[in-house]
Amino acid sequence: RQHLVNSIAEFALLCNEATRRKHLSEIARGKKSRCPSKPLSIEYIFDRIDTDDPIWGFMVRTDTPMSSKGRTSNLKASPQWKRGMLQGFITVTTFTQWRSSFRFDSLHESAFAYDPDDLTELALKGIRKYDNDGRLAEELEATVHGGDPWKEGIVYPRIAEISLFG
């Protein structure tokens, strides 16, 4: 856990840089782009690392300089490169929820109510895969789970939750 705590600032900086690049890419393609915001705060990242139990994950760091086209480069051509620069991370924990009324239900009318228009369009075209018959939700609902929503939460030990990703 300590190696994750030691990398919190890098996690936040990496997410900020990814958000900035996505914003610039959308502008360059002529798409309307919202002003980039801070995607993950240091406080939120610390809280997840501190609270999630169990927690495990991976960090991807540079080993060899790369060109802007993703090919191996050299130090002279890549002066900003340093060995060990964070390129990505993911942490995983067991799925936990905090409401006794919670249920998996992909057929509920509000299940996709907050999806952006482009995701809705992909679902209607059959490109975006989702639980359109409710079988996955039924299986998730039947999974072993237990706990107190007022104390440790209701834990689903066989369902993984991606808690941080960047």
N, C-alpha and C positions, 0 to 999 in steps of 0.2 A: 504494500500500500504506500510506503514512503516514497518509492520511486515515482509513483503517480503524483503525490503531493509536491514533490520536487519539480515536476514538469508543468504545474498549473499555469504559470505565466506563459510558457510556450504554447500550451493548448489554446489559450485565449488569443494570443498573437496569430497563431496559425488560422484560427477561425475568422479573425478580422481580415487577414490577408486574402483568404478564399472568398469572403463576402465582397471585398473591394474588387478583386479580379472579375468576379461574376458580374458585378455592376458595370464595370468598364466594358466587358465583353458584350453585354446586352445593349449598351449605348452604341458601341461600334457596329453592331448588326442592325441598328435603327429601331430596336425595341424600346418601348417605354419601360423604364426601370425605376423602381422606388429608390429613394435615397437609402444607401446601405446603413444598417444599424449594427450595434454590437451584438453579434449572434449568441455568444455565451459569455456571461460575466464570470469573473474570477470567483466571486462568492458562490454562484450556482455550481461551478465546477468543484470547488472545495466541498460544498455541502454534499454533492453526489458521492465524491470519493470518501468522505467521512462517514456517510450514512449507509451506503450500499454495502450489504454483507450477506453473502460473500460477494467479492468483486474480483474480476480478472480481466485482462485485456492485453492489447498489443500496441506497440509504438513502432512506426516505420521511420528510420533515419537514413540520411545519405551516407554512401560509402564511396561513390565515384562521381566526379563532376559530370553533369549532363548538359547538353546544348538545349536551346529553346525548343528544338524539334524532338527531344527525348533520346538523342543519341549520345554515346559516351564522348566527352569533351576532355579538355585538359585545363590545368589551373590557370594558364595564361589567358585562355579564352573565357574563363569563368572566374573572374576576380572576387566575386561575392560569395563563392562557394566555400563551405567549411565542412569537414568530416563531422558527422553526427547531427546535422541539421534535421529538425523534425519535419517529416513530410506528411504524416497522418497518424491518427490514433483511434482506438475504439476500446470502450470498456463495457463489460457485460455483467449483469447480476441476475438474480432470480426475480421474476415478475411479482410485484407486491402492489396491492391496491388498498385503499383506506376507507372504503364505503361498504357498509353491509348490503346496500341496495344494488351494487355493481353487478352487471351481467354482460357476457359477450353476446351481442345481437347485431349481426351485420344486416339484418332485414328491417331493423327499426328505421322509421322515416327520417330520423335525424343522423343516422350513421355516417352519411356522407354530406351532410348539410353545409359544412364549412370548407368543402373542397373548392379550390379555384376552378374557374371555368374550363381551363385547358385540361385539367385532370378529369373533369366530368365528361368532356368531349372524348378523351381517350378511352374512358370506360364504355361510353355508348358505342364507340366504333369497335370495341372488343380488343383493343390494343392493351389497355390497362387491365390486369387480372385482379379480380376481387372475389370475395365469397358471395356470389350471386344467388346461391341456393341455400345458404345458411348452414351447410354441413360443417364447415370449419368452426364456426361459432359454437355449434352444438358440441363438437369434440373438445374445444377449449373449455366450455362450461362444465363438461363432465370430468375434467382433469382434477387430480388430487390437489386439494388446497385446504388451508386451515390457518387459524390465528384469530386475533382480536383486533378489529379495526381501530380501537382506542389505545392499543399498546404497541405491539410489534407490526401491526398490519396483517392483512390476509395474504399469505405467501403461497405462490404456485411454484413448487420446487422443480417441476418439469417444463416450465415455460421460461425461456430466457428473455430478458429485457435489455436492449441496447441502451445503456444509460448515457453514454457520451460518445460522440462520433465527430471527427473532424479531419 
